[in-house]
Amino acid sequence: MANTSARMLRLLSLLQTHRYWPGAELADRLEVSPRTLRRDVDRLRDLGYPVDANRGAAGGYQLQAGAAVPPLLLDDDEAVAIAVGLRTAAAGAVAGFEETSVRALAKVIQLLPPRLRKRIDALRAVTAPGAFGGGPALDATALTTVALACRGEERLRFAYAPREGDTSDRHVEPHRLVSLGRRWYLIAWDLDRADWRSFRLDRLSGPAATGARFRPREIPGGDPVAWLRSRIAAIPTRHEVSVVLQVAPDRVRAVVGHWGTVEPVDGDGSCRLRMNVDDLSWPVWVLGTMGAPFTIESPPELRDRVRATGETLLRGAA
């Protein structure tokens, strides 16, 4: 293998299996002399890859975990698996990793060739989220386009379909992506309305960066998450759910995660669950999953929904 760069990429690909490679076998795979192999290993070390070496007749090489993350070599299947996994985490499958997952997904998607992006889209089209009550499906390309525009301070255009009213074209200065209540929101300065706005990403389509840069504005209060919470709290159609369950708080927390608050009640093993939702299907599912006695404190609509769901299930079981 005469080309040094190609040979080093091949060497790195073999070492990233993290198996121990006898020197003679590795040199044979690369079709080089042991001396050339040693030089190539030294080049990898200079690039930040921690390669251990054992001397002697039975000596060999193995790639170890380092203090930092050097560039990785991935085959097509591995790249698709990483992108799909990051997209799932970005949708809230792993609490606390949503925004980190979006940043990582943005970097991965940028590097993927079109054929792999098509595979990811096709896989998303024929699969469903494993956790009931998860947020709405998001297009990975749209999500990363918005994330990159936020990071690059680049104006963005997209079509937006609000809860009520017709779809309209928006021209914004994107500020921040926020994951809240099983949904992703874009906080941005709306250029046409000259005001701050929040946009649900599942209602946003065709985002396109314009190439025009902007100087970021200071969001009111300085905290985008607090600003978004205050905006959502002001929406009158949302349901404030309060339910007392006769079950240990930790069991309820394990189900609802960061999508609700759970507090002990009177030290008798019961707890109060509070949720702020725009769809009562999620708390109904939580109550059914817990399989424990409960008392609905609010809202009255939740009692009606639970009763109707129970009657439907009973009819199906008859």
C-alpha positions as a Markdown table, in Angstrom:
| # | Residue | x | y | z |
|---|---|---|---|---|
| 1 | Met | 0.0 | 0.0 | 0.0 |
| 2 | Ala | 2.2 | 2.8 | -1.3 |
| 3 | Asn | 0.0 | 5.9 | -0.4 |
| 4 | Thr | 0.9 | 6.9 | 3.1 |
| 5 | Ser | -2.4 | 8.6 | 3.9 |
| 6 | Ala | -4.4 | 5.7 | 2.6 |
| 7 | Arg | -2.3 | 3.3 | 4.6 |
| 8 | Met | -2.6 | 5.3 | 7.8 |
| 9 | Leu | -6.4 | 5.4 | 7.4 |
| 10 | Arg | -6.4 | 1.6 | 6.9 |
| 11 | Leu | -4.2 | 1.2 | 10.0 |
| 12 | Leu | -6.5 | 3.4 | 12.1 |
| 13 | Ser | -9.5 | 1.5 | 10.9 |
| 14 | Leu | -7.9 | -1.8 | 12.1 |
| 15 | Leu | -6.8 | -0.4 | 15.4 |
| 16 | Gln | -10.2 | 1.1 | 16.2 |
| 17 | Thr | -11.5 | -2.4 | 16.6 |
| 18 | His | -9.6 | -2.2 | 19.9 |
| 19 | Arg | -8.4 | -5.7 | 19.6 |
| 20 | Tyr | -4.7 | -6.5 | 20.2 |
| 21 | Trp | -2.8 | -6.8 | 16.9 |
| 22 | Pro | 0.4 | -8.8 | 16.7 |
| 23 | Gly | 2.9 | -6.6 | 14.8 |
| 24 | Ala | 3.7 | -9.2 | 12.1 |
| 25 | Glu | -0.1 | -9.7 | 11.4 |
| 26 | Leu | -0.7 | -6.0 | 11.2 |
| 27 | Ala | 2.2 | -5.4 | 8.9 |
| 28 | Asp | 1.0 | -8.2 | 6.7 |
| 29 | Arg | -2.5 | -6.7 | 6.5 |
| 30 | Leu | -1.0 | -3.4 | 5.4 |
| 31 | Glu | 1.6 | -5.0 | 3.1 |
| 32 | Val | 4.4 | -3.0 | 4.8 |
| 33 | Ser | 7.6 | -3.8 | 6.7 |
| 34 | Pro | 7.7 | -3.8 | 10.5 |
| 35 | Arg | 9.8 | -0.6 | 10.3 |
| 36 | Thr | 7.2 | 1.2 | 8.2 |
| 37 | Leu | 4.5 | 0.1 | 10.6 |
| 38 | Arg | 6.4 | 1.6 | 13.5 |
| 39 | Arg | 6.7 | 4.9 | 11.7 |
| 40 | Asp | 3.0 | 4.9 | 10.9 |
| 41 | Val | 2.1 | 4.2 | 14.5 |
| 42 | Asp | 4.3 | 7.1 | 15.6 |
| 43 | Arg | 2.4 | 9.4 | 13.2 |
| 44 | Leu | -0.9 | 8.3 | 14.7 |
| 45 | Arg | 0.5 | 9.1 | 18.2 |
| 46 | Asp | 1.5 | 12.6 | 17.0 |
| 47 | Leu | -2.1 | 13.1 | 15.9 |
| 48 | Gly | -3.4 | 12.2 | 19.4 |
| 49 | Tyr | -4.2 | 8.5 | 19.1 |
| 50 | Pro | -2.9 | 6.6 | 22.1 |
| 51 | Val | -1.4 | 3.4 | 20.6 |
| 52 | Asp | 0.2 | 1.0 | 23.0 |
| 53 | Ala | 3.0 | -1.1 | 21.8 |
| 54 | Asn | 4.7 | -4.3 | 23.2 |
| 55 | Arg | 8.2 | -5.1 | 22.0 |
| 56 | Gly | 9.7 | -8.4 | 21.3 |
| 57 | Ala | 8.9 | -11.4 | 19.0 |
| 58 | Ala | 5.3 | -11.5 | 20.3 |
| 59 | Gly | 5.0 | -7.8 | 20.3 |
| 60 | Gly | 2.0 | -5.9 | 18.9 |
| 61 | Tyr | -0.2 | -2.8 | 19.0 |
| 62 | Gln | -3.5 | -1.8 | 20.5 |
| 63 | Leu | -5.5 | 1.5 | 20.5 |
| 64 | Gln | -6.4 | 2.6 | 24.0 |
| 65 | Ala | -8.9 | 5.2 | 25.3 |
| 66 | Gly | -7.3 | 8.6 | 25.5 |
| 67 | Ala | -7.8 | 11.8 | 27.4 |
| 68 | Ala | -9.5 | 13.5 | 24.4 |
| 69 | Val | -11.6 | 12.3 | 21.5 |
| 70 | Pro | -9.6 | 12.1 | 18.3 |
| 71 | Pro | -11.2 | 11.8 | 14.9 |
| 72 | Leu | -13.1 | 8.5 | 14.3 |
| 73 | Leu | -13.4 | 6.3 | 11.3 |
| 74 | Leu | -16.9 | 4.9 | 10.8 |
| 75 | Asp | -18.3 | 2.6 | 8.2 |
| 76 | Asp | -21.7 | 3.4 | 6.6 |
| 77 | Asp | -23.7 | 1.2 | 9.1 |
| 78 | Glu | -21.9 | 2.7 | 12.1 |
| 79 | Ala | -22.5 | 6.3 | 10.9 |
| 80 | Val | -26.2 | 5.6 | 10.3 |
| 81 | Ala | -26.5 | 4.0 | 13.7 |
| 82 | Ile | -24.9 | 7.0 | 15.4 |
| 83 | Ala | -27.2 | 9.5 | 13.6 |
| 84 | Val | -30.3 | 7.5 | 14.4 |
| 85 | Gly | -29.2 | 7.1 | 18.1 |
| 86 | Leu | -28.5 | 10.9 | 18.4 |
| 87 | Arg | -31.8 | 11.7 | 16.8 |
| 88 | Thr | -33.6 | 9.5 | 19.3 |
| 89 | Ala | -31.7 | 11.1 | 22.2 |
| 90 | Ala | -32.5 | 14.6 | 20.9 |
| 91 | Ala | -36.2 | 13.7 | 20.9 |
| 92 | Gly | -36.0 | 13.1 | 24.7 |
| 93 | Ala | -35.3 | 9.4 | 25.0 |
| 94 | Val | -32.4 | 10.2 | 27.4 |
| 95 | Ala | -33.3 | 12.9 | 29.9 |
| 96 | Gly | -30.8 | 15.7 | 30.1 |
| 97 | Phe | -29.0 | 14.9 | 26.8 |
| 98 | Glu | -31.4 | 16.5 | 24.3 |
| 99 | Glu | -29.4 | 19.7 | 23.6 |
| 100 | Thr | -26.0 | 17.9 | 23.6 |
| 101 | Ser | -27.4 | 15.3 | 21.2 |
| 102 | Val | -28.6 | 18.1 | 18.8 |
| 103 | Arg | -25.1 | 19.6 | 18.7 |
| 104 | Ala | -23.5 | 16.2 | 18.1 |
| 105 | Leu | -26.2 | 15.4 | 15.5 |
| 106 | Ala | -25.5 | 18.6 | 13.6 |
| 107 | Lys | -21.8 | 17.7 | 13.3 |
| 108 | Val | -22.5 | 14.2 | 12.1 |
| 109 | Ile | -25.2 | 15.1 | 9.6 |
| 110 | Gln | -22.9 | 17.6 | 8.0 |
| 111 | Leu | -20.4 | 14.9 | 7.2 |
| 112 | Leu | -22.8 | 12.3 | 5.9 |
| 113 | Pro | -23.0 | 11.7 | 2.1 |
| 114 | Pro | -26.5 | 12.0 | 0.6 |
| 115 | Arg | -26.9 | 8.2 | 0.3 |
| 116 | Leu | -26.6 | 7.8 | 4.1 |
| 117 | Arg | -29.0 | 10.7 | 4.7 |
| 118 | Lys | -31.6 | 8.8 | 2.6 |
| 119 | Arg | -31.1 | 5.7 | 4.6 |
| 120 | Ile | -31.7 | 7.6 | 7.9 |
| 121 | Asp | -34.8 | 9.2 | 6.5 |
| 122 | Ala | -36.1 | 5.8 | 5.2 |
| 123 | Leu | -35.4 | 4.2 | 8.6 |
| 124 | Arg | -37.3 | 7.0 | 10.4 |
| 125 | Ala | -40.3 | 6.6 | 8.1 |
| 126 | Val | -40.8 | 2.9 | 8.9 |
| 127 | Thr | -40.1 | 3.0 | 12.7 |
| 128 | Ala | -41.9 | 4.3 | 15.7 |
| 129 | Pro | -40.6 | 5.7 | 19.0 |
| 130 | Gly | -40.2 | 3.0 | 21.7 |
| 131 | Ala | -41.4 | 5.2 | 24.5 |
| 132 | Phe | -45.1 | 6.1 | 24.6 |
| 133 | Gly | -45.7 | 9.7 | 25.2 |
| 134 | Gly | -42.5 | 10.9 | 23.5 |
| 135 | Gly | -42.5 | 14.1 | 21.6 |
| 136 | Pro | -43.6 | 14.4 | 17.9 |
| 137 | Ala | -41.3 | 13.1 | 15.2 |
| 138 | Leu | -38.7 | 15.5 | 14.0 |
| 139 | Asp | -36.9 | 15.6 | 10.7 |
| 140 | Ala | -33.2 | 15.2 | 11.4 |
| 141 | Thr | -32.1 | 17.4 | 8.6 |
| 142 | Ala | -34.5 | 20.2 | 9.6 |
| 143 | Leu | -33.4 | 19.9 | 13.2 |
| 144 | Thr | -29.7 | 20.2 | 12.3 |
| 145 | Thr | -30.3 | 23.0 | 9.8 |
| 146 | Val | -31.9 | 25.1 | 12.6 |
| 147 | Ala | -29.1 | 24.1 | 15.1 |
| 148 | Leu | -26.4 | 25.1 | 12.6 |
| 149 | Ala | -28.1 | 28.5 | 11.9 |
| 150 | Cys | -28.3 | 29.1 | 15.7 |
| 151 | Arg | -24.6 | 28.3 | 16.1 |
| 152 | Gly | -23.5 | 30.2 | 13.0 |
| 153 | Glu | -25.6 | 33.3 | 13.8 |
| 154 | Glu | -27.2 | 33.1 | 10.4 |
| 155 | Arg | -30.7 | 34.3 | 9.4 |
| 156 | Leu | -33.2 | 31.6 | 8.7 |
| 157 | Arg | -36.4 | 31.2 | 6.6 |
| 158 | Phe | -39.1 | 28.6 | 7.0 |
| 159 | Ala | -42.8 | 27.9 | 6.8 |
| 160 | Tyr | -44.7 | 27.7 | 10.0 |
| 161 | Ala | -48.1 | 26.2 | 10.8 |
| 162 | Pro | -49.4 | 27.5 | 14.2 |
| 163 | Arg | -52.0 | 25.8 | 16.3 |
| 164 | Glu | -54.7 | 28.0 | 14.8 |
| 165 | Gly | -54.5 | 29.9 | 11.5 |
| 166 | Asp | -52.8 | 29.5 | 8.2 |
| 167 | Thr | -49.2 | 28.5 | 7.4 |
| 168 | Ser | -47.0 | 31.5 | 6.9 |
| 169 | Asp | -43.4 | 32.2 | 5.9 |
| 170 | Arg | -41.1 | 33.4 | 8.6 |
| 171 | His | -37.8 | 35.2 | 8.5 |
| 172 | Val | -35.9 | 35.1 | 11.8 |
| 173 | Glu | -32.7 | 35.5 | 13.6 |
| 174 | Pro | -32.4 | 32.1 | 15.4 |
| 175 | His | -31.2 | 32.4 | 19.0 |
| 176 | Arg | -31.5 | 29.0 | 20.7 |
| 177 | Leu | -33.0 | 25.6 | 20.5 |
| 178 | Val | -34.7 | 24.4 | 23.7 |
| 179 | Ser | -36.1 | 21.0 | 24.6 |
| 180 | Leu | -39.1 | 21.4 | 27.0 |
| 181 | Gly | -42.0 | 19.1 | 27.8 |
| 182 | Arg | -41.2 | 16.4 | 25.2 |
| 183 | Arg | -41.0 | 19.0 | 22.4 |
| 184 | Trp | -38.3 | 21.1 | 20.7 |
| 185 | Tyr | -38.7 | 24.9 | 20.4 |
| 186 | Leu | -36.8 | 27.5 | 18.4 |
| 187 | Ile | -36.5 | 30.8 | 20.2 |
| 188 | Ala | -35.8 | 33.6 | 17.6 |
| 189 | Trp | -36.2 | 37.2 | 16.8 |
| 190 | Asp | -38.9 | 37.5 | 14.2 |
| 191 | Leu | -37.7 | 40.1 | 11.6 |
| 192 | Asp | -41.2 | 40.7 | 10.2 |
| 193 | Arg | -42.9 | 41.2 | 13.6 |
| 194 | Ala | -39.9 | 42.9 | 15.3 |
| 195 | Asp | -40.3 | 40.8 | 18.4 |
| 196 | Trp | -39.2 | 37.6 | 20.1 |
| 197 | Arg | -41.1 | 34.4 | 19.1 |
| 198 | Ser | -41.0 | 30.7 | 19.9 |
| 199 | Phe | -41.7 | 28.1 | 17.3 |
| 200 | Arg | -42.4 | 24.4 | 17.8 |
| 201 | Leu | -40.0 | 22.5 | 15.5 |
| 202 | Asp | -42.6 | 19.8 | 14.6 |
| 203 | Arg | -44.7 | 22.7 | 13.1 |
| 204 | Leu | -41.8 | 24.1 | 11.2 |
| 205 | Ser | -41.0 | 23.0 | 7.6 |
| 206 | Gly | -38.4 | 23.7 | 4.9 |
| 207 | Pro | -35.9 | 25.6 | 7.0 |
| 208 | Ala | -33.2 | 27.2 | 4.9 |
| 209 | Ala | -30.2 | 29.3 | 6.0 |
| 210 | Thr | -30.0 | 32.6 | 4.0 |
| 211 | Gly | -26.3 | 33.2 | 4.4 |
| 212 | Ala | -26.9 | 36.6 | 6.0 |
| 213 | Arg | -25.2 | 36.9 | 9.4 |
| 214 | Phe | -26.5 | 38.9 | 12.3 |
| 215 | Arg | -25.4 | 40.3 | 15.7 |
| 216 | Pro | -27.2 | 38.3 | 18.4 |
| 217 | Arg | -29.7 | 40.2 | 20.5 |
| 218 | Glu | -30.1 | 39.8 | 24.3 |
| 219 | Ile | -33.2 | 37.7 | 25.1 |
| 220 | Pro | -35.4 | 39.3 | 27.8 |
| 221 | Gly | -34.2 | 38.1 | 31.2 |
| 222 | Gly | -31.1 | 36.6 | 29.7 |
| 223 | Asp | -32.3 | 33.0 | 30.2 |
| 224 | Pro | -33.9 | 31.4 | 27.1 |
| 225 | Val | -35.4 | 28.4 | 29.0 |
| 226 | Ala | -37.0 | 30.7 | 31.6 |
| 227 | Trp | -38.3 | 32.9 | 28.9 |
| 228 | Leu | -39.9 | 30.0 | 27.0 |
| 229 | Arg | -41.4 | 28.6 | 30.2 |
| 230 | Ser | -43.1 | 31.9 | 30.9 |
| 231 | Arg | -44.5 | 32.0 | 27.4 |
| 232 | Ile | -45.8 | 28.5 | 27.6 |
| 233 | Ala | -47.3 | 29.1 | 31.0 |
| 234 | Ala | -49.3 | 32.0 | 29.6 |
| 235 | Ile | -51.1 | 29.8 | 27.0 |
| 236 | Pro | -54.6 | 29.4 | 28.4 |
| 237 | Thr | -55.4 | 26.1 | 26.7 |
| 238 | Arg | -52.8 | 24.0 | 28.6 |
| 239 | His | -53.8 | 21.6 | 31.3 |
| 240 | Glu | -52.4 | 21.8 | 34.8 |
| 241 | Val | -52.6 | 18.2 | 36.1 |
| 242 | Ser | -52.5 | 17.3 | 39.7 |
| 243 | Val | -53.0 | 13.7 | 40.8 |
| 244 | Val | -52.3 | 11.9 | 44.1 |
| 245 | Leu | -51.1 | 8.3 | 43.6 |
| 246 | Gln | -50.8 | 5.6 | 46.3 |
| 247 | Val | -47.3 | 4.5 | 45.2 |
| 248 | Ala | -43.8 | 5.4 | 46.1 |
| 249 | Pro | -42.5 | 8.7 | 44.5 |
| 250 | Asp | -39.4 | 7.0 | 43.0 |
| 251 | Arg | -41.6 | 4.7 | 40.9 |
| 252 | Val | -43.6 | 7.6 | 39.5 |
| 253 | Arg | -40.4 | 9.6 | 38.7 |
| 254 | Ala | -39.0 | 6.6 | 36.9 |
| 255 | Val | -41.9 | 6.8 | 34.5 |
| 256 | Val | -42.5 | 10.5 | 34.0 |
| 257 | Gly | -38.8 | 11.6 | 34.1 |
| 258 | His | -38.4 | 15.4 | 33.7 |
| 259 | Trp | -41.9 | 15.8 | 32.2 |
| 260 | Gly | -43.5 | 16.2 | 35.5 |
| 261 | Thr | -42.8 | 16.9 | 39.2 |
| 262 | Val | -43.3 | 14.3 | 41.9 |
| 263 | Glu | -43.5 | 15.1 | 45.7 |
| 264 | Pro | -44.2 | 12.9 | 48.7 |
| 265 | Val | -47.5 | 13.2 | 50.5 |
| 266 | Asp | -47.8 | 12.8 | 54.3 |
| 267 | Gly | -45.0 | 10.3 | 54.4 |
| 268 | Asp | -47.4 | 7.3 | 53.8 |
| 269 | Gly | -45.8 | 6.2 | 50.6 |
| 270 | Ser | -48.1 | 8.3 | 48.4 |
| 271 | Cys | -47.1 | 11.1 | 46.2 |
| 272 | Arg | -48.5 | 14.0 | 44.2 |
| 273 | Leu | -47.8 | 14.2 | 40.4 |
| 274 | Arg | -48.0 | 17.6 | 38.7 |
| 275 | Met | -47.8 | 18.0 | 35.0 |
| 276 | Asn | -48.3 | 20.9 | 32.6 |
| 277 | Val | -49.5 | 19.4 | 29.3 |
| 278 | Asp | -51.4 | 20.3 | 26.2 |
| 279 | Asp | -52.6 | 16.7 | 25.6 |
| 280 | Leu | -54.2 | 14.7 | 28.3 |
| 281 | Ser | -53.3 | 11.4 | 26.6 |
| 282 | Trp | -49.9 | 11.5 | 28.3 |
| 283 | Pro | -51.1 | 11.7 | 32.0 |
| 284 | Val | -53.8 | 9.1 | 31.2 |
| 285 | Trp | -51.1 | 6.7 | 30.0 |
| 286 | Val | -49.0 | 7.4 | 33.1 |
| 287 | Leu | -51.9 | 6.6 | 35.4 |
| 288 | Gly | -52.6 | 3.4 | 33.5 |
| 289 | Thr | -48.9 | 2.4 | 33.6 |
| 290 | Met | -48.5 | 2.8 | 37.4 |
| 291 | Gly | -51.3 | 0.4 | 38.1 |
| 292 | Ala | -51.9 | 2.0 | 41.5 |
| 293 | Pro | -55.0 | 3.7 | 43.1 |
| 294 | Phe | -55.1 | 7.4 | 42.4 |
| 295 | Thr | -57.2 | 10.5 | 43.0 |
| 296 | Ile | -57.4 | 13.2 | 40.3 |
| 297 | Glu | -57.3 | 16.7 | 41.8 |
| 298 | Ser | -57.3 | 18.6 | 38.5 |
| 299 | Pro | -58.3 | 19.3 | 35.8 |
| 300 | Pro | -61.9 | 18.0 | 35.6 |
| 301 | Glu | -61.3 | 17.1 | 31.9 |
| 302 | Leu | -58.8 | 14.5 | 33.0 |
| 303 | Arg | -61.5 | 12.6 | 35.0 |
| 304 | Asp | -63.7 | 12.5 | 31.9 |
| 305 | Arg | -60.8 | 11.3 | 29.8 |
| 306 | Val | -59.8 | 8.6 | 32.2 |
| 307 | Arg | -63.4 | 7.4 | 32.5 |
| 308 | Ala | -63.9 | 7.3 | 28.7 |
| 309 | Thr | -60.6 | 5.5 | 28.3 |
| 310 | Gly | -61.6 | 2.9 | 30.9 |
| 311 | Glu | -65.0 | 2.3 | 29.3 |
| 312 | Thr | -63.3 | 1.8 | 25.9 |
| 313 | Leu | -60.9 | -0.7 | 27.4 |
| 314 | Leu | -63.7 | -2.6 | 29.2 |
| 315 | Arg | -65.7 | -2.9 | 26.0 |
| 316 | Gly | -62.7 | -4.2 | 24.2 |
| 317 | Ala | -62.1 | -6.8 | 26.9 |
| 318 | Ala | -65.7 | -8.0 | 27.0 |
